[in-house]
Each structure stands twice: as C-alpha cells, then as structure tokens.
C-alpha cells in the first residue's frame, strides 16, 4: 500500500462473494482509488517448508486457544 494511503481509504466490497457464501469470507478489500506501485522487490526469498510448518502449528495453537486474530 502506498505509504500516504490510510486504512480509511480501503472499503469492504459489497458483492465479492456469491449468494452461496454471503458476506466477505475471504476478507478481501477494494481501494477507493487506484493503488500506486512504489517499489518492486526482486530479491525476496520465500519461506522454507520448515518455517511455513512452524507458522501453521503456531496458528493452530492460537485457534485452539480461541485467540483473536487481527488482520
């Protein structure tokens, strides 16, 4: 997101999902105005399978303990 763009510039779309899945199940958002690309990252290293599995286990633990997940 552009550094000068606030969260208030984001809005929840009204008709993202089909009637079979009402609401916004993917928690997707649309911007009010077009986004501005400020940087392209070329040297990003993806997470290793071990690190991804660690994240999944930690997330499962949080969900089992009814932790509130903030997006």
N, CA, C and O atoms as a GROMACS GRO file, in nm:
protein
  284
    1UNK      N    1   0.085  -0.117   0.000
    1UNK     CA    2   0.000   0.000   0.000
    1UNK      C    3   0.089   0.123   0.000
    1UNK      O    4   0.198   0.123   0.058
    2UNK      N    5   0.044   0.225  -0.064
    2UNK     CA    6   0.119   0.350  -0.072
    2UNK      C    7   0.136   0.406   0.069
    2UNK      O    8   0.039   0.408   0.145
    3UNK      N    9   0.257   0.451   0.105
    3UNK     CA   10   0.279   0.499   0.243
    3UNK      C   11   0.183   0.610   0.285
    3UNK      O   12   0.151   0.620   0.404
    4UNK      N   13   0.136   0.692   0.192
    4UNK     CA   14   0.046   0.800   0.229
    4UNK      C   15  -0.100   0.760   0.232
    4UNK      O   16  -0.187   0.842   0.263
    5UNK      N   17  -0.129   0.635   0.201
    5UNK     CA   18  -0.268   0.586   0.194
    5UNK      C   19  -0.310   0.534   0.332
    5UNK      O   20  -0.240   0.452   0.392
    6UNK      N   21  -0.421   0.582   0.381
    6UNK     CA   22  -0.467   0.538   0.513
    6UNK      C   23  -0.561   0.419   0.500
    6UNK      O   24  -0.612   0.390   0.392
    7UNK      N   25  -0.583   0.351   0.611
    7UNK     CA   26  -0.677   0.240   0.611
    7UNK      C   27  -0.818   0.288   0.580
    7UNK      O   28  -0.901   0.210   0.532
    8UNK      N   29  -0.845   0.414   0.606
    8UNK     CA   30  -0.978   0.469   0.576
    8UNK      C   31  -1.003   0.473   0.426
    8UNK      O   32  -1.118   0.480   0.383
    9UNK      N   33  -0.897   0.469   0.346
    9UNK     CA   34  -0.913   0.470   0.201
    9UNK      C   35  -0.954   0.334   0.148
    9UNK      O   36  -0.983   0.319   0.030
   10UNK      N   37  -0.955   0.234   0.235
   10UNK     CA   38  -0.996   0.100   0.197
   10UNK      C   39  -1.142   0.081   0.230
   10UNK      O   40  -1.192   0.138   0.328
   11UNK      N   41  -1.211   0.003   0.150
   11UNK     CA   42  -1.351  -0.025   0.181
   11UNK      C   43  -1.378  -0.171   0.155
   11UNK      O   44  -1.313  -0.234   0.072
   12UNK      N   45  -1.474  -0.225   0.225
   12UNK     CA   46  -1.513  -0.364   0.208
   12UNK      C   47  -1.607  -0.370   0.088
   12UNK      O   48  -1.706  -0.296   0.083
   13UNK      N   49  -1.578  -0.458  -0.010
   13UNK     CA   50  -1.667  -0.467  -0.127
   13UNK      C   51  -1.801  -0.528  -0.087
   13UNK      O   52  -1.809  -0.610   0.004
   14UNK      N   53  -1.906  -0.486  -0.156
   14UNK     CA   54  -2.039  -0.534  -0.120
   14UNK      C   55  -2.073  -0.667  -0.184
   14UNK      O   56  -2.145  -0.747  -0.124
   15UNK      N   57  -2.024  -0.694  -0.302
   15UNK     CA   58  -2.065  -0.815  -0.373
   15UNK      C   59  -1.944  -0.896  -0.418
   15UNK      O   60  -1.930  -0.929  -0.536
   16UNK      N   61  -1.856  -0.929  -0.323
   16UNK     CA   62  -1.737  -1.007  -0.358
   16UNK      C   63  -1.773  -1.153  -0.373
   16UNK      O   64  -1.725  -1.221  -0.465
   17UNK      N   65  -1.857  -1.202  -0.285
   17UNK     CA   66  -1.890  -1.344  -0.283
   17UNK      C   67  -2.020  -1.373  -0.357
   17UNK      O   68  -2.100  -1.283  -0.382
   18UNK      N   69  -2.038  -1.498  -0.390
   18UNK     CA   70  -2.164  -1.540  -0.450
   18UNK      C   71  -2.269  -1.549  -0.341
   18UNK      O   72  -2.234  -1.552  -0.223
   19UNK      N   73  -2.397  -1.554  -0.378
   19UNK     CA   74  -2.502  -1.568  -0.274
   19UNK      C   75  -2.486  -1.695  -0.189
   19UNK      O   76  -2.536  -1.701  -0.077
   20UNK      N   77  -2.415  -1.795  -0.244
   20UNK     CA   78  -2.392  -1.919  -0.168
   20UNK      C   79  -2.304  -1.891  -0.046
   20UNK      O   80  -2.318  -1.958   0.057
   21UNK      N   81  -2.214  -1.793  -0.056
   21UNK     CA   82  -2.125  -1.757   0.053
   21UNK      C   83  -2.142  -1.608   0.081
   21UNK      O   84  -2.060  -1.527   0.036
   22UNK      N   85  -2.244  -1.569   0.155
   22UNK     CA   86  -2.269  -1.427   0.178
   22UNK      C   87  -2.161  -1.362   0.262
   22UNK      O   88  -2.084  -1.429   0.332
   23UNK      N   89  -2.156  -1.232   0.254
   23UNK     CA   90  -2.058  -1.157   0.333
   23UNK      C   91  -1.928  -1.145   0.259
   23UNK      O   92  -1.926  -1.133   0.136
   24UNK      N   93  -1.820  -1.148   0.332
   24UNK     CA   94  -1.688  -1.132   0.273
   24UNK      C   95  -1.597  -1.242   0.330
   24UNK      O   96  -1.508  -1.213   0.410
   25UNK      N   97  -1.619  -1.368   0.289
   25UNK     CA   98  -1.546  -1.479   0.351
   25UNK      C   99  -1.395  -1.473   0.332
   25UNK      O  100  -1.321  -1.528   0.414
   26UNK      N  101  -1.348  -1.410   0.227
   26UNK     CA  102  -1.204  -1.401   0.204
   26UNK      C  103  -1.143  -1.278   0.270
   26UNK      O  104  -1.022  -1.257   0.263
   27UNK      N  105  -1.226  -1.196   0.333
   27UNK     CA  106  -1.184  -1.073   0.398
   27UNK      C  107  -1.107  -0.984   0.301
   27UNK      O  108  -1.009  -0.920   0.338
   28UNK      N  109  -1.154  -0.982   0.176
   28UNK     CA  110  -1.087  -0.900   0.075
   28UNK      C  111  -1.140  -0.757   0.081
   28UNK      O  112  -1.252  -0.733   0.127
   29UNK      N  113  -1.060  -0.666   0.037
   29UNK     CA  114  -1.095  -0.526   0.037
   29UNK      C  115  -1.063  -0.466  -0.099
   29UNK      O  116  -0.980  -0.520  -0.172
   30UNK      N  117  -1.128  -0.359  -0.133
   30UNK     CA  118  -1.101  -0.285  -0.256
   30UNK      C  119  -1.065  -0.142  -0.216
   30UNK      O  120  -1.116  -0.090  -0.117
   31UNK      N  121  -0.978  -0.080  -0.293
   31UNK     CA  122  -0.942   0.058  -0.264
   31UNK      C  123  -1.041   0.152  -0.330
   31UNK      O  124  -1.102   0.118  -0.432
   32UNK      N  125  -1.055   0.268  -0.272
   32UNK     CA  126  -1.143   0.370  -0.329
   32UNK      C  127  -1.077   0.427  -0.455
   32UNK      O  128  -1.146   0.457  -0.553
   33UNK      N  129  -0.946   0.441  -0.454
   33UNK     CA  130  -0.870   0.494  -0.568
   33UNK      C  131  -0.766   0.390  -0.609
   33UNK      O  132  -0.732   0.303  -0.529
   34UNK      N  133  -0.715   0.397  -0.730
   34UNK     CA  134  -0.611   0.302  -0.772
   34UNK      C  135  -0.488   0.308  -0.681
   34UNK      O  136  -0.451   0.414  -0.631
   35UNK      N  137  -0.427   0.194  -0.662
   35UNK     CA  138  -0.305   0.187  -0.581
   35UNK      C  139  -0.186   0.232  -0.666
   35UNK      O  140  -0.188   0.220  -0.788
   36UNK      N  141  -0.085   0.285  -0.599
   36UNK     CA  142   0.036   0.329  -0.667
   36UNK      C  143   0.149   0.235  -0.629
   36UNK      O  144   0.178   0.215  -0.511
   37UNK      N  145   0.213   0.176  -0.729
   37UNK     CA  146   0.327   0.089  -0.705
   37UNK      C  147   0.446   0.176  -0.668
   37UNK      O  148   0.488   0.261  -0.746
   38UNK      N  149   0.500   0.155  -0.548
   38UNK     CA  150   0.611   0.238  -0.503
   38UNK      C  151   0.745   0.165  -0.505
   38UNK      O  152   0.851   0.228  -0.503
   39UNK      N  153   0.740   0.033  -0.509
   39UNK     CA  154   0.865  -0.042  -0.511
   39UNK      C  155   0.836  -0.184  -0.558
   39UNK      O  156   0.732  -0.241  -0.526
   40UNK      N  157   0.928  -0.239  -0.634
   40UNK     CA  158   0.919  -0.378  -0.676
   40UNK      C  159   1.034  -0.453  -0.613
   40UNK      O  160   1.150  -0.411  -0.623
   41UNK      N  161   1.004  -0.563  -0.547
   41UNK     CA  162   1.107  -0.640  -0.477
   41UNK      C  163   1.152  -0.755  -0.567
   41UNK      O  164   1.070  -0.835  -0.612
   42UNK      N  165   1.281  -0.762  -0.593
   42UNK     CA  166   1.335  -0.866  -0.681
   42UNK      C  167   1.409  -0.975  -0.605
   42UNK      O  168   1.426  -1.085  -0.658
   43UNK      N  169   1.453  -0.948  -0.484
   43UNK     CA  170   1.536  -1.045  -0.412
   43UNK      C  171   1.465  -1.109  -0.294
   43UNK      O  172   1.529  -1.150  -0.198
   44UNK      N  173   1.331  -1.118  -0.302
   44UNK     CA  174   1.254  -1.178  -0.193
   44UNK      C  175   1.279  -1.328  -0.188
   44UNK      O  176   1.275  -1.395  -0.290
   45UNK      N  177   1.304  -1.378  -0.070
   45UNK     CA  178   1.326  -1.521  -0.050
   45UNK      C  179   1.202  -1.581   0.015
   45UNK      O  180   1.165  -1.541   0.125
   46UNK      N  181   1.138  -1.678  -0.051
   46UNK     CA  182   1.018  -1.738   0.009
   46UNK      C  183   1.053  -1.817   0.135
   46UNK      O  184   1.167  -1.857   0.155
   47UNK      N  185   0.952  -1.839   0.218
   47UNK     CA  186   0.973  -1.916   0.340
   47UNK      C  187   1.003  -2.061   0.306
   47UNK      O  188   0.951  -2.116   0.208
   48UNK      N  189   1.088  -2.122   0.387
   48UNK     CA  190   1.119  -2.264   0.367
   48UNK      C  191   1.000  -2.347   0.416
   48UNK      O  192   0.919  -2.298   0.495
   49UNK      N  193   0.988  -2.470   0.369
   49UNK     CA  194   0.879  -2.555   0.416
   49UNK      C  195   0.877  -2.571   0.568
   49UNK      O  196   0.770  -2.577   0.629
   50UNK      N  197   0.995  -2.578   0.631
   50UNK     CA  198   1.002  -2.592   0.778
   50UNK      C  199   0.945  -2.468   0.847
   50UNK      O  200   0.871  -2.481   0.945
   51UNK      N  201   0.978  -2.351   0.797
   51UNK     CA  202   0.928  -2.226   0.857
   51UNK      C  203   0.776  -2.216   0.838
   51UNK      O  204   0.704  -2.177   0.929
   52UNK      N  205   0.729  -2.252   0.718
   52UNK     CA  206   0.583  -2.248   0.694
   52UNK      C  207   0.511  -2.343   0.789
   52UNK      O  208   0.405  -2.309   0.843
   53UNK      N  209   0.566  -2.460   0.810
   53UNK     CA  210   0.503  -2.556   0.901
   53UNK      C  211   0.502  -2.502   1.044
   53UNK      O  212   0.404  -2.521   1.116
   54UNK      N  213   0.608  -2.436   1.084
   54UNK     CA  214   0.612  -2.374   1.218
   54UNK      C  215   0.501  -2.270   1.230
   54UNK      O  216   0.432  -2.266   1.332
   55UNK      N  217   0.483  -2.185   1.127
   55UNK     CA  218   0.376  -2.085   1.129
   55UNK      C  219   0.239  -2.153   1.140
   55UNK      O  220   0.153  -2.109   1.216
   56UNK      N  221   0.220  -2.262   1.065
   56UNK     CA  222   0.091  -2.333   1.069
   56UNK      C  223   0.063  -2.390   1.208
   56UNK      O  224  -0.049  -2.383   1.257
   57UNK      N  225   0.166  -2.447   1.268
   57UNK     CA  226   0.147  -2.504   1.404
   57UNK      C  227   0.114  -2.395   1.504
   57UNK      O  228   0.027  -2.413   1.589
   58UNK      N  229   0.185  -2.281   1.495
   58UNK     CA  230   0.158  -2.171   1.587
   58UNK      C  231   0.018  -2.115   1.567
   58UNK      O  232  -0.050  -2.081   1.664
   59UNK      N  233  -0.026  -2.105   1.443
   59UNK     CA  234  -0.161  -2.058   1.415
   59UNK      C  235  -0.264  -2.155   1.470
   59UNK      O  236  -0.364  -2.113   1.528
   60UNK      N  237  -0.241  -2.285   1.452
   60UNK     CA  238  -0.332  -2.386   1.505
   60UNK      C  239  -0.342  -2.374   1.657
   60UNK      O  240  -0.451  -2.386   1.713
   61UNK      N  241  -0.229  -2.350   1.724
   61UNK     CA  242  -0.229  -2.334   1.869
   61UNK      C  243  -0.313  -2.212   1.909
   61UNK      O  244  -0.392  -2.219   2.004
   62UNK      N  245  -0.296  -2.103   1.837
   62UNK     CA  246  -0.374  -1.982   1.866
   62UNK      C  247  -0.523  -2.010   1.850
   62UNK      O  248  -0.604  -1.971   1.934
   63UNK      N  249  -0.560  -2.077   1.741
   63UNK     CA  250  -0.701  -2.105   1.716
   63UNK      C  251  -0.759  -2.199   1.821
   63UNK      O  252  -0.874  -2.183   1.862
   64UNK      N  253  -0.681  -2.297   1.864
   64UNK     CA  254  -0.727  -2.390   1.968
   64UNK      C  255  -0.752  -2.317   2.099
   64UNK      O  256  -0.838  -2.358   2.177
   65UNK      N  257  -0.678  -2.209   2.124
   65UNK     CA  258  -0.692  -2.133   2.248
   65UNK      C  259  -0.784  -2.013   2.232
   65UNK      O  260  -0.784  -1.923   2.316
   66UNK      N  261  -0.863  -2.013   2.124
   66UNK     CA  262  -0.960  -1.905   2.097
   66UNK      C  263  -0.896  -1.768   2.096
   66UNK      O  264  -0.957  -1.671   2.141
   67UNK      N  265  -0.774  -1.758   2.045
   67UNK     CA  266  -0.708  -1.629   2.034
   67UNK      C  267  -0.775  -1.547   1.924
   67UNK      O  268  -0.816  -1.602   1.822
   68UNK      N  269  -0.787  -1.418   1.945
   68UNK     CA  270  -0.844  -1.331   1.844
   68UNK      C  271  -0.736  -1.298   1.742
   68UNK      O  272  -0.630  -1.247   1.777
   69UNK      N  273  -0.765  -1.326   1.616
   69UNK     CA  274  -0.669  -1.298   1.511
   69UNK      C  275  -0.707  -1.167   1.446
   69UNK      O  276  -0.819  -1.151   1.399
   70UNK      N  277  -0.614  -1.074   1.445
   70UNK     CA  278  -0.638  -0.941   1.389
   70UNK      C  279  -0.573  -0.935   1.253
   70UNK      O  280  -0.453  -0.960   1.239
   71UNK      N  281  -0.651  -0.901   1.151
   71UNK     CA  282  -0.596  -0.887   1.016
   71UNK      C  283  -0.551  -0.746   0.994
   71UNK      O  284  -0.502  -0.713   0.886
   0.00000   0.00000   0.00000
